[in-house]
Amino acid sequence: MKRKTYRHIFFDLDKTLWDFETNSVETFREIFSKYRLAEKGVDSFDRFLERYNYHNLMLWEFYRQGEIVKEVLNIRRFALTLHEFGIVDNLLSSNMANDYVTLSPTKTNLFPDTHAILEYLGDKYKLHIITNGFEEVQYKKLNNAGLMKYFTSVITSEDAGARKPEPRIFEYALQRSGAESEESLMIGDDEEVDILGALSVGMDQVLVDYNGEAQDSKATFRICKLSELFSLL
């Protein structure tokens, strides 16, 4: 049952609408092949991707805390991964990093029903994006996947000068969109970043729990697939 009448809906992008994992794997397969990493001593693609994900998550946490800048994050995650396979090559790390941010946003895999639910919600609410991703990359993703037309505003962490779950990015998003917190709903896949962040400024939230693992979520609503929004909203 709906608890409020909403006017504004804010979506996270990566892992909520845009299928980050599928798109990332496609991108890495192209990079792995292009630079012939198997010939350079990387024993398997899956192992390479697993170690990249490890370093990427660690460095993103540093980035969220303001300890490193995005240019360092982008190259360092590849350098650390290659180093695990005995490869120390700064130029290779830089080239792979550049290819990743160029190729990744050209991928267009979305979660099921993304276009259908945005069409449906767009007739009833004003839709917005709040994302921690790099600004130039996120706009490319939205454009290439045909999503930009649905959104009134796109708020990035670079634009806001703050990153989810900091209250400041949500406050900035509300100000930018001319919305009040009590008439707004945040939809995202991350309990800490999306749900608790929105909760801190008084916004209701929907956790998109694709894996069905967040039984103890503090979210106002929890769904396991986007199509559940048809009945929720």
QUIVEN-V838722 format. One record per backbone hydrogen bond with DSSP energy under -1.0 kcal/mol. CO is the residue of the C=O (numbers start at 0). NH is the residue of the N-H. If there is no record, write none. Layout:
CO|NH  CO|NH
This chain:
6|125  7|184  8|127  9|186  10|129  12|15  12|16  12|17  16|110  17|14  17|19  18|22  19|23  20|24  21|25  22|26  23|27  24|28  25|29  26|30  27|31  28|32  29|33  30|34  31|36  32|35  36|41  43|47  44|48  45|49  46|50  47|51  48|52  49|53  50|54  51|55  52|56  53|57  54|58  55|59  56|60  57|61  58|62  59|63  60|64  61|66  62|65  68|72  69|73  70|74  71|75  72|76  74|78  75|79  76|80  77|81  78|82  79|83  81|84  81|86  82|85  88|92  89|93  90|94  91|95  92|96  93|97  94|98  95|99  96|100  97|101  98|102  99|103  102|105  103|106  108|18  110|113  112|116  113|117  114|118  115|119  116|120  117|121  120|123  120|124  125|8  126|151  127|10  128|154  130|156  133|137  134|138  135|139  136|140  137|141  138|142  139|143  140|144  141|146  141|147  142|145  146|149  147|150  152|128  154|130  155|159  156|160  156|161  162|165  165|168  166|170  167|171  168|172  169|173  170|174  171|175  172|176  173|178  179|182  180|183  182|6  182|7  183|203  184|9  185|205  186|11  187|207  189|193  189|194  190|195  193|197  194|198  195|199  197|200  197|202  198|201  203|185  204|220  205|187  206|208  206|222  207|209  208|211  213|216  220|206  222|208  224|227  225|228  226|229  227|231  228|232
